[in-house]
Amino acid sequence: MMKIINPNLYLKKVEDIKIEVLLKNKIKLLILDVDNTLIDYYENLSENVINWAKEMKGQGIKLYILSNTNNKEKVKKVADKLEIPFKNFAMKPLKKGFVSIQKNTKIKTENIAVVGDQIFTDILGGNRCKMFTILVEPINNKKDYWYTAWKRPIENKIKKKYGAKEEKNKDVY
């Protein structure tokens, strides 16, 4: 399996990202996906995610949303609730959005982590930019957008292999 599609870390949900892991890996900024990472298919943002975001910011971690959706209002609504900046219509895995955020925040790429639920957009894009990548399970794996649904079986095979490898190395993180 190619390294470019392997996440550095694989967790169940965004709230499982702990400050200790970020500090250990010298992460100062989290670039966050929206759909199925922060909100579900029905655009629900949970109190758990809101509290997690507050906690991260309180610990000095910067948060920035990078979403492929062209629905700017949907992304803005989430960004406003979390009180963080955003970019939509990012065209991940292209590097442009990631690089733009890196330049805008002036944080070195090695101090940035990309968080998302899709291997072929979030993880591939983050890895191409030499950023730390964190794959999370989709919030709602029963309901997906058509342009994501066709990739899920491929991603699930990759995750299965990765999960088996993670079991052997679980004390690394």
Residue, then its C-alpha position, 0 to 999 in steps of 0.5 A: m500500500m502506498k504511503i501517500i494514502n496512509p494517515n499518520l493517525y487513525l481515530k474513531k472521531v474528531e473528539d478523540i484527538k487529544i492535546e497530548v498527541l498534538l504536543k508530542n507531534k509538535i502540531k500547532l494547527l488542525i485543518l479540519d474537514v466539515d462533512n462527516t468529520l465535524i457535521d453529519y449528513y443532516e448538518n448537525l454539529s454536536e455539543n461534543v465537537i463544539n466543546w472539543a474545539k473550545e478545548m483545543k483552542g484553549q490549549g493554544i491549538k489553532l483550528y481552520i476549516l478546509s472543505n470541498t463543498n461549494n455550499k459556502e453558507k453551510v461551511k460558514k455556519v459551522a465555522d461561525k459556531l466554532e469561531i474559526p476561519f474557513k475555506n470552502f470549494a477547496m478541491k482537495p486533494l489539490k494542494k492549493g487550499f492546504v498551502s493557502i492556509q499554511k501561508n495565511t497562518k504562517i505555521k510550518t507544514e510540519n506543525i500542521a495536521v489535516v483531519g478528515d474522514q476521506i482518504f482520497t481527499d483529506i489524507l492524500g491532500g495532507n500527505r502531498c503537502k507533507m502535513f501530519t494526517i489524521l483519519v477519522e471515521p465518518i460521523n454517519n456511515k449510513k448516509d453519504y453524498w453520491y460523490t463520496a459513496w462510491k469511494r467508501p468500499i475502497e477506503n474501507k479496504i485500506k482502513k482494514k489493512y491500516g487498522a490491523k497495522e495500528e493494533k501492532n503499534k498502538d503504544v506508539y501514540 
